[in-house]
Amino acid sequence: MEIPKVKMGVIGGSTLWGSGFPSEGYNANIIADDLYFDTPFGKTAKFTYAEINGNEFLFVPYHGITNEILPQTPNSAFERVFYVFYKAGVKKIISSATCGSVDPDLKPGDFIVLGDFIDFTSHRALSLYLSLRNKGIKAERYFIRMRQPFCPVLSELIYQVAKNAGYQRVLKDGVVAVTEGPRFESPAEIRMLQKFGAHVVSHHMSPEVVFARELGACFAAFHFVSNYGEGLVKDWTFEQMIEHDTQYGKRHAKVLAEVISRLNLDDTSCGCEKYRTPWSKFPEE
């Protein structure tokens, strides 16, 4: 199957473990499942093509990462996923992930709608355009600004839906520090991230938020606190984190499905697209 033309992309994370999204309920109509697309960076992870309340979307689980497809370059999961979104013509993107708290006031069970990010990764693609150019593919090059990196309209909708979903706390305008992973951070690194103004730490969102801006797409993301950053409490276990993640998967999926059902895919009032400018508009030297 060729990449379908859709206006929305949905990127799953560990937030959706055990949820069965979108095929197991959630009022979703599955148009096509088990889709693997060929890209210049290699074959993708599995996609699902579905619709909820008339809004069609492409869904990929866990950021397109598998045992064989890694987040780091070359030929990363992010490059493969966003090539699909690029060819599909996607203009609205929702992503999600579990995270560790950096702020001592944030506790496992808190739901965070992101407002900004700090990128500490070092082995990931910097630009979808550059990645395509390195594969010999011509694409429009954009100068992008990261003002308003997360769409305020889409983020507000997620916030309003989540507030009524029974979480212990729902917060917005969170700042995520994105680290390379796959290891977790040391206590000293958590203290450093506190000084930089981060609220939570995750191994995801970068370069997703950058690639989305290059596409001129609205991007929004929510994080769910599943563990404390090292040094914030005396101890926590990996088993506790996994149990906590799977306990909330269906709730996260219901929030996501409700957001998709209520979203106006043609709304451009947020102005996200204006923060990219074609390089062709800049004067030549």
C-alpha positions in Angstrom: 0.0 0.0 0.0 1.2 3.5 -0.9 1.4 6.1 1.9 -2.1 7.5 2.2 -2.8 11.2 2.2 -4.0 12.2 5.7 -3.9 15.4 7.7 -2.9 13.8 11.1 -0.2 11.7 12.5 -0.2 10.0 15.9 3.0 8.8 17.6 2.5 6.3 20.4 4.9 5.8 23.3 5.2 3.8 26.4 2.1 5.7 27.5 0.0 3.4 25.3 1.5 0.0 26.5 -1.3 -2.5 26.9 -4.0 -0.2 25.5 -4.6 -1.8 22.2 -4.9 1.7 20.6 -6.5 2.3 18.1 -7.9 -1.1 17.1 -9.3 -2.3 20.4 -12.3 0.0 20.9 -11.9 3.8 21.2 -14.6 4.2 18.5 -11.9 3.9 15.8 -12.6 2.6 12.3 -9.5 0.7 11.1 -9.0 1.4 7.4 -5.8 -0.6 7.1 -3.5 -2.3 9.6 0.0 -3.9 9.6 1.3 -1.3 7.2 5.1 -1.1 6.6 6.3 1.6 4.3 9.5 1.8 2.4 11.5 5.0 3.0 14.9 6.2 1.9 16.0 5.4 5.5 14.7 1.8 5.4 11.4 0.1 6.1 9.3 1.5 8.9 7.8 0.0 11.9 4.2 -1.0 11.7 1.6 1.8 11.0 -2.2 1.7 11.4 -4.4 3.8 9.1 -7.6 4.6 11.0 -10.3 7.3 11.6 -12.2 8.5 14.6 -15.3 10.7 14.1 -14.3 11.3 10.5 -10.7 12.4 11.3 -8.3 10.1 9.5 -4.8 9.5 10.9 -1.7 7.4 10.6 -0.6 5.8 13.9 2.8 4.4 14.7 3.6 2.8 18.1 6.5 3.7 20.3 7.9 6.5 18.1 8.6 3.9 15.4 11.4 2.4 17.4 11.9 -1.4 17.4 14.8 -3.7 18.3 16.1 -3.2 14.8 15.1 0.5 14.2 16.9 2.8 16.6 16.4 6.5 17.5 20.0 7.3 16.7 21.3 8.1 13.2 21.9 6.9 10.6 18.5 5.8 9.3 16.7 6.5 12.6 13.2 5.7 13.5 12.4 9.4 13.5 13.6 9.9 10.0 11.5 7.0 8.8 8.3 8.1 10.6 8.5 11.7 9.5 9.3 10.7 5.9 5.9 9.0 6.0 4.3 12.1 7.5 6.0 14.2 4.9 4.7 12.1 2.0 1.2 11.9 3.6 0.9 15.7 3.9 0.3 15.6 7.7 -0.4 18.9 9.4 -1.4 17.9 12.9 0.8 15.6 15.1 0.3 14.2 18.6 3.1 12.4 20.4 3.3 11.0 23.9 5.8 9.4 26.3 6.3 8.4 29.9 9.0 10.4 31.7 10.9 10.9 34.9 10.3 13.9 37.2 13.0 16.5 37.6 10.9 18.8 39.7 10.6 17.3 43.2 6.9 18.5 43.3 6.1 16.2 40.3 5.1 12.7 41.2 4.4 9.4 39.4 0.8 9.7 38.2 1.0 13.3 37.1 -0.1 14.1 33.5 1.9 16.9 31.8 1.0 18.7 28.6 4.3 20.0 27.2 5.0 23.7 26.5 8.8 23.7 25.7 11.8 21.5 25.5 15.6 21.4 26.0 17.5 19.1 23.6 20.5 17.3 25.2 20.7 14.6 22.5 23.9 14.2 20.4 23.4 11.3 18.0 20.1 12.2 16.3 19.2 13.8 13.1 19.3 17.6 13.2 16.9 18.2 10.2 14.6 16.2 8.1 15.7 18.3 5.1 19.4 17.5 5.7 18.6 13.8 6.1 16.7 13.8 2.8 19.5 15.7 1.1 22.0 13.2 2.3 19.9 10.5 0.6 20.0 12.5 -2.7 16.3 13.6 -2.4 15.3 17.2 -3.3 13.1 18.8 -0.7 12.2 22.4 0.2 14.6 23.8 2.8 13.2 25.9 5.6 14.6 28.2 8.2 12.7 27.3 11.3 12.1 29.2 14.6 11.2 27.3 17.7 9.0 29.9 19.2 5.8 28.1 20.3 7.3 24.6 19.6 4.1 23.0 20.9 0.8 24.0 19.3 -1.2 26.0 21.9 -4.6 25.1 20.4 -3.9 21.4 20.2 -2.2 21.4 23.6 -5.2 23.1 25.2 -7.5 20.5 23.8 -5.4 17.7 25.3 -5.3 19.6 28.6 -9.1 20.0 28.7 -9.8 16.4 27.8 -7.3 15.0 30.3 -8.7 17.2 33.2 -11.8 15.1 33.1 -10.1 11.7 32.8 -9.5 11.0 36.5 -5.8 11.7 36.8 -4.4 12.8 40.2 -3.1 16.0 38.5 -3.1 17.5 35.0 -0.6 20.2 34.4 0.3 22.2 31.3 3.3 24.2 29.9 5.8 21.6 31.1 9.4 21.8 30.0 10.9 18.5 29.0 14.7 17.8 28.9 15.4 15.3 26.2 18.4 13.1 26.8 20.0 10.5 24.5 19.2 7.4 26.4 18.8 4.5 26.6 20.3 4.7 30.1 18.6 6.8 32.7 20.2 9.9 34.2 22.5 10.1 37.2 21.6 12.1 40.3 24.1 14.8 39.3 22.5 15.0 35.8 19.1 15.4 37.4 20.4 18.3 39.5 21.8 19.9 36.4 18.5 19.6 34.6 16.8 21.3 37.5 19.1 24.2 37.1 18.3 24.4 33.4 14.5 24.8 34.3 13.3 21.4 33.2 10.3 19.8 34.9 10.6 16.3 33.4 13.2 14.2 31.5 12.5 11.9 28.6 14.3 10.1 25.8 11.7 11.3 23.2 10.3 14.5 21.6 13.6 15.4 19.9 13.8 15.5 16.9 10.1 15.0 16.6 9.2 18.6 17.5 11.9 19.9 15.1 10.8 17.7 12.2 7.2 18.7 12.8 8.1 22.4 12.5 10.0 21.7 9.2 6.8 20.1 7.9 4.8 23.2 9.0 2.7 20.9 11.1 1.1 21.6 14.5 2.7 19.5 17.2 1.5 18.7 20.7 2.7 16.1 23.2 1.8 14.9 26.6 4.0 13.1 29.1 3.0 10.9 32.0 5.3 10.8 35.0 6.2 7.2 35.7 9.3 7.5 37.9 11.3 9.9 39.9 14.5 11.3 38.6 17.5 9.7 40.3 18.3 11.4 43.7 14.7 12.8 44.2 13.7 9.8 46.4 15.7 7.1 48.2 14.8 4.3 45.8 12.4 3.1 43.1 12.4 0.0 41.0 12.1 -0.6 37.3 9.4 -3.2 38.0 7.4 -0.4 39.8 7.8 1.8 36.7 6.6 -0.8 34.2 3.6 -1.7 36.4 2.7 2.0 36.7 3.0 2.5 32.9 0.7 -0.4 32.0 -1.9 0.5 34.6 -2.7 3.8 32.8 -2.4 2.7 29.2 -6.1 2.5 28.4 -6.8 5.8 30.1 -4.2 7.6 28.0 -5.6 6.0 24.9 -9.1 7.2 25.8 -7.8 10.7 26.2 -6.0 10.5 22.8 -9.1 9.1 21.1 -11.3 11.9 22.5 -8.8 14.5 21.4 -8.8 13.1 17.8 -12.6 13.0 17.7 -12.9 16.7 18.7 -10.0 18.0 16.7 -10.6 20.4 13.7 -7.9 19.3 11.3 -8.4 22.4 9.2 -7.9 25.0 12.0 -4.8 27.1 11.5 -5.6 29.8 14.1 -2.6 28.8 16.1 -0.2 30.2 13.6 2.4 27.3 14.0 3.2 27.2 10.3 4.3 30.8 10.2 7.4 29.9 12.2 9.1 28.4 9.2 10.4 30.3 6.2 11.6 28.8 2.9 15.3 29.4 2.4 14.5 30.6 -1.2 13.1 33.8 0.4 16.4 34.9 1.8 18.7 37.1 -0.4 21.5 35.3 -2.1 25.1 36.4 -1.2 
